[in-house]
Amino acid sequence: MGEKRKSMRYPYVFLKCFTPQIDDLPMWEMYGDKSKGCCVVFDFSSGGSGDVSLFNICYINDKTHEADAINNNEVKKNINLINKAISELRICYKSLSKDEQLLYAFEQIIGDVLFLFKSDAYAHEKEKRIIINVSSDRDGRILHTDTEDDEIPMLYVKSESRFHIKEVILGPKDRDIYSQVPFLQERLDILSEKYGMPKSKISTSAIDFKRFIPEIFEGKI
């Protein structure tokens, strides 16, 4: 009876997630439609247009709730400062937890920082993120996905930044490669010509499931 209802307001924050783990089996299985999808490789040094910042994710130990040595070298350089800030923010959050309005203001102030932390169970991903924070939608920047039947649309925004698609790698379990490549190649060529960028490479994964599975049973792996 005395339980308080939880506020369900969410900030309009949109993420683009990237990883340097290219053609990596765990990434294929988790994010590549069970290895039947594709991996899009971007060239961030190709002089893309628009302002964009690519942030390293800081991985937090699930037991200590602190950043640890599992993070990459750029994060490690500031690990003591990060953990001190986490501790101070945790104290501040607890002191405001009983006042919903103050808590909401606190979350608005720290804003994008909230989206730069992740459980160290995902540390192998070495994730980097582009974060786009839309304070309001007065300019109609927020768009909706197309839906069918009673599906609820997802929200998204179009980034002003453009970067060269260096390569598209087809998944190691993709069994319909030859029918997919002509259409994919045409779409990529159109993009390259439109934005004056080099043509994108199309390749298949270097992971060979036909060879990989027998080697497990033969004790070679």
N, C-alpha and C positions, 0 to 999 in steps of 0.2 A: 504493500500500500504506500509506503514512504519512499519507494525508489524513484529517482529522478529520471525523466526522459532524456535520452542522449541526443544532442544536436547533430543533425546530418548535413550541415552546410559544408560544401567542399570548394576549395579554391579552383579557379580556372587555370590550372597548370598543365601544360602539355609537354610530353617527353619524346625525344628521339634517342634510341639506345643503340650503341655501337660496341664492337669488340675487335681486338686485334687477333682473336682466335679464329683464323680463317681455315675453312675446311677441317674443322675439329669435330670428332665423333660425338662427344657429349653435347656440343652446341647443336649439331644436326638433329640429334634425338629430342632435345628439349624444345628447340625453337624452329626447326626446319621441317615441320609436318612429318615427324618420325622418319627423317632422312629422305623424304620424298619431295621436299620443297626446293628452294634455291637460296644461295648466299650471294648477296649483292656487295661487291667490293667498291668502296668510294676512294677517290684520290683527293684528299683534303689539301694537297699542295698544288693543285692545278689552277689556282687563281679563281676560285668560285666567287660569285657576286653575293653581296649582302654581308651584314655583320653577324658573326656567330662565334660562340665560345663552346669549346668541347671540354667538359669537366670530368675529372677522374672520380669514380665512385670510391668512397671510403667504406671499407668493410669492417663491421663491428662484431666482436666476439660475442656469441650468444650467452655465454656464462658470465663473463666479466662486464659486458655491456660497454666495452671500450674498444678503440681502434688498436690493432696489434700489428705485429711484424709481417703478417701475411699480405699486407697492402704493397702496392708497387713503390718504387724508389721515390717518386715525386711526393707521395703521401707520407712515406716514412720520414722524410726530412722535417715534417711538421707534426709528427705524431704526438709529441708531448703537449704541444699547443692545442691540438685538436681535442685530446682527452681532457685537458683543463677546461676548455670551452664547453665540452659535453657535460662535465660535472656541474659547472656553474649554471648552464641552461636547465639542467635537471632540477636543481634547487629552485630556480625561478619558476619553472613550470608547476612544481608542487605547491609553491606558495600562492599561485594564481588559480589553482584547479577548482576552487569553490566559487569563483566568480566567472561566469560564462562569458560576459562581455570583455573582461580583461584578458581572459584566455584567448578569445578570438583575436583581439588586438595583438597579443603576443605572437600568435601564429602568423599573422599578417606581416609583422615586423621581420621575423626570421625567414619567412617566405620560402624562396627557392632552396635554401640550405637544407630544408627537410627532405628534399629529394636527392640528396647527395650521399645518403647512407643506406647500407644494405647488409643483411646477414652474411657473415663470413662463410656460410655454407655455399655461397655463390662466388667465392673469391676466384675460382678458376676461370671465370668469365672475363676478368680484367676489364670490366665495363666502363665505358665513357658515355656521357649523356649531353645532349643539347636540351636546354630547358627554356620553354617559352611560357611566360606568365602573362595572362590576359586579365587585367584588372576589371574590365567590363566589356560588354559586347555592343557598345553603342555604334561602332563602325561596321558591325556585321562580320567580324573576322572569324568568329566561330561558325563552323559548318557542321552538317549532320551527314552521317553515312546513309546510303540508300538501304532500305529494309524491305522485307517481305512479310506478309501476314501481320501477326501481332508482335513482331520483334521490336524492341526498343532501340532507337537509333543511338549510335555512339557519336561523341563530339570529337572534332579535330580542327586543326588550323593548318593553313598552308604557310610554310616558311618562305621568307623572302630570299633565302640563301640557295644557291645552286652549285652543286659540285659534280665533277665528272664521275660517271659510273665507269670505273676502270674495267670491271669484269663481273660477269654473272656466272656463278658456278652451280651447276645442276646437281641435286642431291644423289648420294650413292645408291639409294633405293629407287630412284626415278626409272620407271620402266617404259615411259612414253616419250623419250627424249627426241626422237627423230620427227615426231609430229609437232613438237613444241617449238623447236629451234627456228623454223622459218618465220613464224609470227613474231617470236621474241626478237629475232635479229632485225626484222623490219621496224619494230617499235623503237629499238635502241638506235638504229641508224637515223630515224626521224629526229629523235632527241638530240643526237650528236650534231646533225646538220642545223637544227633550230638554234642551238646555243653555241655553235662554232667550236665544238670540242672533238677530240679524237674519237674514232669509233671504238665501241666497247668490245672487249673480248668475251667470248662465250666458251665455257669449258665444262667438263664433267669432273666430279669429285675424284681425288686421287685415292680415296678409300675404296678398296675392293672387297665387298662383302662375301663374294664367292670364295675368295682366298682367306679372308679373315676368320670366318666361322670354322672351317676345318682345322686351322692352326690352333685354335683354342683347345679342341679335343685331342690334338696331337701333342699337346704340351709345349708348343713353341712360343706361346705367349704367357 
